[in-house]
Amino acid sequence: MTDGQADSPFAREDSRFGQRLKRYTQVGTQVGGLAAQLAGARVLGLSLDKGKHSAELKAALGGLKGPLMKAAQILATIPDALPREYAEELRQLQSNAPPMGWSFVKRRMRTELGPGWRNQFTEFGHEAAAAASLGQVHIAKQEDGRELACKLQYPDMASTVEADVQQLRFAFSVYRRYDSAIDPSEIYKELSERLREELDYAREAKNMRLYARMLAKEDGVHVPEPIEALSSDRLLTMTWLSGQPLLAFIAEHEDQELRNRVALNMFRAWYVPFYYYGVIHGDPHLGNYTIRPDCSVNLLDFGCIRVFRPTFVKGVIDLYHALADDDEELAVSAYRAWGFERVEGELLRTLNQWARFLYGPLLEDRVTQITDTNNSIEGARIISAVHKALKEQGGVRPPREFVLMDRAAIGLGSVFMHLKAEINWHRLFHDLIEGFDVAQLAMRQEEALREADLSEMGAAA
């Protein structure tokens, strides 16, 4: 980095009021009218074609770079955080936004590495290899032949995040008036914090090192190595990991054994860190991993990482045992460990209805496809029934930790459906939790976070 770089991660492109105002206008023009339609339907009793309205919302958000699109993708996987019609449309949002041009790339690289930045590479791709909601990736090469991935953050993202966080608050307040089944206040807090964290590429590099440590013994999972000398707060340079997108792999490989190997590696990539260290990768969409010829998985993008309290992880395991053994007392204890309040009576049975759907593949000791116990038609039926029951019971406030845990479970379930994987999920799960000890997890978590210079994440959890 150059001598003149500021110490603060947001000093050069801080959350300026002018930029936030510009973003408010941009988002408001495309979304504000839609929100007004929704509010009018509720307050004035106007008829509303939610299918058409949700398609318009998807079109509006899909044209915007920034966190609002990412938040919409996450919300689409949380039951009843949005109406079903909205979730179906927003689930289709892709993170492949149109990339910024070469003039932006040159400015960003010069700002982050100095005027001689081009001398650091023997090759540097002019075209983006990937473009997402917060930044884009270019492939480069060093003198020793090693290929690198340079992730460049888009300009004014700090302002964009703050503006979008406020828009998100407004959207939640509108929907809360429209439907009382889910109180999204804790969901809002969680999304806001995670979105702000994704701006900090120095933090993402630490997350990457954390994952390399946690998955060091997993031969089926690969994590890129951050290159500190070529990184900054808005430029993250790492080793390039070659692989094939999942859908391309599926199109070329009908062999069930190969598909099952990919599914097994994906399962361990997400859940070894969770059950051994209390950490989860919160963004399992298709752009965040690729498949190698040996069916191992390249795990990518470490901006959205969640550290959980060890007692929360124990609650996840306890709820499994409670469902398997019909133990209501243990279920209540598990939900309270998650952060749910007043869990009793009809509310307990409603929450268990949803939990049985999520845990379904783990409860039967046999080889199955995810669709045998957890398919979209059954899911739609259960969501509808749960939603109706929650409204009758006065609604529920999902805890913050629920957001990314649910996101991971549903996102990975979608991956396994694409693969048509045939696996004994029950035994995979039991292999992970055998001998689980909450005190040992706490010690492993503390040590891993300390080595990655992320101790504050454990304290926050």
C-alpha positions in Angstrom: 0.0 0.0 0.0 1.1 3.6 -0.5 2.4 5.7 2.3 -0.4 8.1 1.9 -3.2 5.6 2.6 -5.4 6.4 5.5 -5.7 4.1 8.4 -9.5 4.0 8.5 -11.1 1.4 6.2 -13.6 3.9 5.0 -11.4 7.1 5.0 -11.1 7.4 1.2 -14.7 6.6 0.3 -16.6 7.1 3.5 -20.3 7.2 3.9 -20.8 10.7 2.5 -24.3 12.3 2.8 -24.3 13.3 -0.9 -23.7 9.8 -2.0 -26.3 8.4 0.3 -28.8 11.0 -1.0 -28.0 10.0 -4.5 -28.6 6.3 -3.6 -31.9 7.1 -1.8 -33.1 8.8 -5.0 -31.9 5.9 -7.3 -33.5 3.2 -5.1 -36.6 5.3 -4.3 -37.4 6.0 -7.9 -37.4 2.3 -8.7 -38.8 0.8 -5.5 -40.7 3.6 -3.7 -43.7 3.4 -6.0 -43.9 -0.3 -5.5 -43.8 0.1 -1.7 -46.5 2.7 -2.0 -48.7 0.1 -3.9 -48.1 -2.4 -1.1 -48.9 0.0 1.6 -52.0 1.2 -0.2 -53.3 -2.3 -0.6 -53.0 -2.8 3.1 -54.1 0.6 4.5 -56.7 1.6 1.9 -58.0 -1.9 1.1 -56.9 -1.6 -2.6 -56.6 -4.7 -4.7 -53.0 -5.7 -5.5 -51.7 -8.2 -8.0 -48.8 -9.5 -5.9 -47.5 -11.6 -8.7 -47.1 -8.6 -11.0 -45.9 -6.4 -8.2 -43.2 -8.8 -7.1 -42.0 -9.2 -10.6 -41.6 -5.4 -10.9 -39.7 -5.4 -7.6 -37.3 -8.1 -8.8 -36.7 -6.1 -12.0 -36.1 -2.9 -10.0 -33.6 -4.6 -7.6 -31.9 -6.6 -10.3 -30.7 -3.4 -12.0 -29.0 -2.1 -8.9 -25.5 -2.9 -7.8 -25.0 -3.0 -4.1 -26.3 -4.8 -0.9 -30.0 -4.3 -1.5 -29.9 -7.0 -4.1 -27.9 -9.3 -1.8 -30.3 -8.7 1.1 -33.2 -9.5 -1.2 -31.6 -12.8 -2.1 -31.1 -13.7 1.6 -34.7 -12.7 2.5 -36.1 -14.9 -0.3 -34.9 -17.9 1.6 -36.4 -17.0 5.0 -39.9 -18.3 5.4 -42.5 -15.5 5.6 -39.9 -12.7 5.8 -41.6 -11.7 2.6 -44.8 -12.8 0.9 -44.5 -16.0 -1.1 -44.9 -14.2 -4.4 -42.1 -11.9 -3.5 -39.8 -14.6 -2.3 -40.3 -16.6 -5.6 -39.3 -13.6 -7.7 -36.4 -12.4 -5.5 -35.0 -15.9 -5.3 -34.3 -15.6 -9.0 -32.0 -12.6 -8.6 -28.5 -13.3 -9.8 -25.4 -11.8 -8.4 -23.8 -11.4 -11.9 -24.4 -7.7 -12.2 -22.8 -5.9 -15.2 -19.2 -5.2 -14.4 -17.5 -1.8 -14.3 -15.2 -0.9 -17.2 -11.4 -0.7 -17.5 -11.2 2.9 -16.5 -12.7 2.1 -13.1 -10.3 -0.9 -12.8 -7.3 1.3 -13.4 -8.4 3.9 -10.9 -9.2 1.4 -8.2 -5.9 -0.4 -8.6 -3.9 2.8 -8.7 -5.7 4.1 -5.5 -5.1 0.8 -3.6 -1.6 -0.2 -4.8 -0.1 3.1 -6.1 0.9 4.4 -9.5 3.2 1.4 -10.2 0.5 -1.2 -9.6 0.8 -2.7 -13.0 4.4 -3.7 -12.3 3.2 -6.1 -9.7 1.7 -8.4 -12.3 3.0 -10.0 -15.6 -0.6 -10.2 -16.8 -3.8 -8.5 -15.7 -7.2 -9.3 -17.3 -9.0 -6.3 -18.6 -12.4 -8.1 -18.5 -13.9 -9.1 -15.2 -14.0 -12.8 -14.6 -17.0 -12.4 -12.3 -19.2 -9.4 -11.2 -21.4 -9.4 -8.1 -23.4 -6.9 -6.0 -20.4 -5.3 -4.2 -17.4 -5.8 -6.5 -15.9 -7.6 -9.4 -13.0 -10.1 -9.9 -10.1 -9.9 -12.4 -7.6 -12.7 -13.1 -3.9 -11.7 -12.9 -0.6 -13.5 -13.0 2.7 -13.0 -11.1 6.2 -13.5 -12.4 6.4 -17.0 -10.9 3.4 -18.0 -13.0 1.0 -18.1 -10.1 -2.6 -17.1 -11.0 -4.3 -14.6 -8.8 -7.9 -13.3 -8.4 -8.1 -9.5 -7.7 -11.4 -8.6 -6.1 -12.2 -4.8 -6.6 -14.9 -3.1 -4.6 -17.2 -0.8 -6.5 -16.9 2.9 -5.8 -18.9 4.6 -2.9 -20.1 1.2 -1.5 -20.0 2.6 2.1 -22.6 5.2 1.1 -24.5 2.6 -0.8 -24.7 0.3 2.1 -25.9 3.0 4.5 -28.6 4.1 2.1 -29.7 0.6 1.4 -29.8 -0.3 5.0 -32.3 2.5 5.6 -34.3 1.4 2.6 -34.4 -2.1 4.0 -35.7 -0.7 7.3 -38.5 1.1 5.4 -39.4 -2.1 3.4 -39.6 -4.1 6.7 -41.8 -1.5 8.3 -44.2 -1.5 5.3 -44.4 -5.3 5.3 -44.8 -5.4 9.1 -48.0 -3.4 8.7 -49.1 -5.6 5.8 -48.5 -8.9 7.7 -48.0 -9.5 11.4 -46.9 -13.2 11.3 -43.2 -12.4 11.4 -41.6 -9.5 13.3 -38.5 -8.8 11.2 -36.7 -6.4 13.6 -33.9 -8.9 14.6 -33.6 -10.0 10.9 -33.0 -6.4 10.0 -30.3 -6.0 12.6 -28.5 -9.1 11.4 -28.6 -8.2 7.7 -27.4 -4.6 8.4 -24.4 -5.8 10.4 -23.5 -8.5 7.9 -23.8 -6.1 4.9 -21.5 -3.6 6.6 -19.0 -6.3 7.3 -18.8 -7.2 3.7 -17.3 -3.9 2.8 -14.1 -4.6 4.9 -11.8 -6.7 2.6 -9.2 -6.8 5.3 -11.7 -8.6 7.5 -12.6 -10.9 4.6 -8.9 -11.9 4.3 -8.9 -12.9 7.9 -12.1 -14.9 7.4 -10.3 -16.7 4.5 -7.4 -17.6 6.8 -9.9 -18.8 9.4 -11.6 -21.1 6.9 -8.2 -22.4 5.7 -7.4 -23.4 9.2 -10.8 -24.9 10.0 -10.9 -27.0 6.8 -7.2 -27.9 6.7 -8.0 -31.6 7.1 -10.7 -31.7 4.5 -9.2 -32.9 1.2 -12.4 -32.3 -0.6 -12.5 -28.6 0.1 -10.1 -25.8 -1.1 -9.8 -22.3 0.2 -7.9 -19.5 -1.6 -4.9 -17.9 0.1 -5.0 -14.1 0.5 -2.0 -12.1 -0.7 -1.5 -9.4 1.9 1.1 -7.4 0.0 -1.4 -6.9 -2.9 -4.5 -6.3 -0.8 -6.1 -3.3 1.0 -9.5 -2.4 2.4 -11.1 -2.3 -1.1 -8.8 -4.7 -3.0 -8.5 -8.3 -2.0 -6.0 -10.3 -3.9 -5.9 -14.1 -3.5 -4.8 -17.2 -5.3 -7.0 -18.2 -8.2 -8.7 -21.6 -7.8 -9.8 -23.1 -11.1 -13.1 -24.9 -11.2 -16.4 -25.4 -13.0 -19.7 -23.8 -12.0 -22.1 -26.3 -10.5 -24.7 -26.2 -13.2 -22.0 -26.8 -15.9 -20.7 -29.7 -13.9 -24.2 -31.2 -13.6 -24.7 -30.8 -17.4 -21.5 -32.7 -18.1 -21.7 -35.4 -15.5 -24.7 -37.8 -15.1 -22.7 -40.3 -13.1 -24.5 -40.5 -9.7 -21.3 -41.4 -7.8 -19.6 -38.2 -9.0 -22.6 -36.1 -8.0 -22.7 -37.7 -4.6 -19.0 -36.9 -4.0 -19.6 -33.3 -4.8 -22.6 -33.2 -2.4 -20.5 -34.8 0.4 -17.8 -32.2 -0.1 -20.3 -29.4 -0.1 -21.9 -30.7 3.1 -18.6 -30.9 4.9 -17.4 -27.5 3.5 -20.4 -25.8 5.3 -20.9 -28.0 8.4 -17.5 -29.0 9.6 -16.8 -25.3 10.5 -20.3 -25.0 12.1 -20.3 -28.1 14.3 -16.6 -28.1 15.2 -16.1 -24.3 15.5 -19.5 -22.6 15.5 -18.8 -20.7 12.3 -20.9 -20.7 9.1 -20.5 -19.4 5.6 -23.7 -17.4 5.1 -23.9 -17.2 1.4 -24.2 -20.6 -0.4 -25.4 -19.2 -3.8 -24.1 -20.8 -7.0 -21.4 -18.2 -7.6 -19.6 -18.9 -4.3 -18.1 -22.2 -5.1 -16.8 -24.2 -8.1 -16.1 -27.9 -8.7 -12.7 -29.4 -9.6 -12.3 -32.4 -11.9 -11.8 -34.7 -8.8 -15.2 -33.5 -7.4 -13.6 -31.5 -4.7 -15.0 -28.0 -4.0 -13.4 -24.5 -4.2 -15.1 -22.4 -1.5 -15.1 -18.7 -2.4 -16.3 -15.3 -1.1 -15.8 -15.0 2.6 -17.5 -11.6 3.2 -20.6 -13.1 4.9 -19.3 -15.2 7.8 -21.2 -15.7 11.0 -19.8 -16.8 14.4 -22.3 -18.4 16.7 -22.4 -18.8 20.4 -21.4 -22.4 21.3 -24.7 -22.7 23.2 -26.5 -21.9 19.9 -24.8 -24.8 18.2 -25.7 -27.1 21.0 -29.3 -25.8 20.6 -29.3 -26.9 16.9 -28.2 -30.4 18.0 -30.6 -30.5 20.9 -33.5 -29.6 18.6 -32.6 -32.5 16.3 -32.8 -34.9 19.2 -36.0 -33.3 20.5 -37.7 -33.9 17.1 -36.3 -37.4 16.8 -37.5 -38.3 20.3 -40.7 -36.2 20.5 -39.2 -34.4 23.5 -41.1 -31.1 23.9 -39.1 -30.1 27.0 -35.8 -30.4 25.1 -37.3 -28.6 22.1 -38.3 -25.6 24.3 -34.7 -25.5 25.7 -33.3 -25.6 22.2 -35.5 -22.8 20.9 -34.6 -20.6 23.9 -30.9 -21.3 23.3 -31.5 -20.0 19.7 -33.1 -16.8 21.1 -36.8 -17.5 20.5 -39.1 -16.1 23.3 -42.3 -17.5 24.9 -41.9 -20.9 23.2 -44.8 -23.0 24.5 -48.1 -24.6 23.6 -49.3 -23.9 20.0 -46.3 -21.8 19.1 -44.0 -24.7 20.0 -46.0 -27.0 17.8 -45.9 -24.5 14.9 -42.2 -24.0 15.2 -41.7 -27.7 15.3 -43.7 -28.1 12.1 -41.2 -25.9 10.3 -38.2 -27.5 12.0 -39.3 -31.0 11.0 -39.3 -29.9 7.4 -35.8 -28.5 7.7 -34.4 -31.4 9.7 -36.4 -34.0 7.6 -33.4 -35.4 5.6 -31.4 -35.9 8.8 -34.1 -37.8 10.7 -34.3 -40.9 8.6 -31.4 -43.5 8.6 -31.5 -44.3 4.9 -30.1 -43.2 1.5 -32.4 -40.6 0.1 -32.6 -37.6 -2.2 -33.4 -34.3 -0.5 -36.6 -34.2 -2.5 -37.8 -37.4 -0.8 -38.2 -35.6 2.5 -37.8 -31.9 1.8 -39.4 -30.9 -1.6 -40.6 -27.6 -2.8 -44.3 -28.6 -3.0 -44.3 -29.9 0.5 -42.3 -26.8 1.6 -44.8 -24.5 0.1 -47.6 -26.3 1.9 -45.8 -26.2 5.3 -44.8 -22.5 4.9 -48.5 -21.6 4.2 -49.7 -23.6 7.2 -46.9 -22.2 9.5 -47.7 -18.6 8.3 -51.4 -19.0 9.0 -50.7 -20.4 12.5 -48.2 -17.7 13.4 -50.7 -15.0 12.5 -53.3 -16.7 14.7 -50.8 -17.0 17.5 -49.8 -13.3 17.5 -46.7 -13.6 15.4 -43.1 -14.5 16.2 -39.8 -12.6 16.3 -37.0 -14.8 14.8 -33.6 -14.3 16.5 -30.7 -12.8 14.6 -28.8 -16.1 14.5 -31.7 -17.7 12.6 -31.2 -15.7 9.5 -27.9 -17.2 8.1 -28.5 -20.6 9.6 -31.8 -20.9 7.7 -30.1 -19.4 4.6 -27.4 -22.0 4.7 -29.8 -24.9 5.2 -32.1 -23.9 2.4 -29.3 -22.8 0.0 -27.5 -26.1 0.4 -30.7 -28.0 0.1 -31.2 -26.4 -3.3 -27.6 -27.4 -4.3 -28.3 -31.0 -3.3 -31.6 -31.0 -5.3 -29.7 -29.8 -8.4 -27.2 -32.6 -7.9 -30.0 -35.1 -7.3 -27.6 -36.4 -4.6 -28.5 -39.8 -3.1 -26.9 -39.9 0.4 -27.6 -41.1 3.9 -27.8 -37.5 5.4 -28.6 -39.0 8.8 -25.2 -40.7 9.0 -23.3 -37.7 7.6 -24.9 -35.6 10.4 -24.2 -38.1 13.1 -20.6 -38.4 12.0 -20.2 -34.7 12.6 -22.0 -34.4 16.0 -20.6 -37.6 17.5 -19.0 -36.8 20.9 -20.1 -33.2 20.6 -19.0 -31.2 23.7 -20.0 -27.5 24.0 -16.9 -26.7 26.1 -14.5 -28.2 23.6 -16.2 -26.3 20.7 -15.8 -23.1 22.7 -12.1 -23.8 23.1 -11.6 -24.7 19.5 -13.5 -21.5 18.4 -11.5 -19.3 20.7 -8.2 -20.7 19.4 -9.1 -20.5 15.7 -10.4 -16.9 16.0 -7.3 -15.8 17.8 -5.0 -17.3 15.2 -7.0 -15.5 12.4 -6.9 -12.2 14.4 -10.7 -12.4 14.7 -11.1 -12.7 18.5 -13.6 -9.9 18.6 -16.0 -12.0 16.5 -16.1 -14.6 19.3 -16.8 -11.9 21.9 -19.6 -10.5 19.7 -21.2 -14.0 19.3 
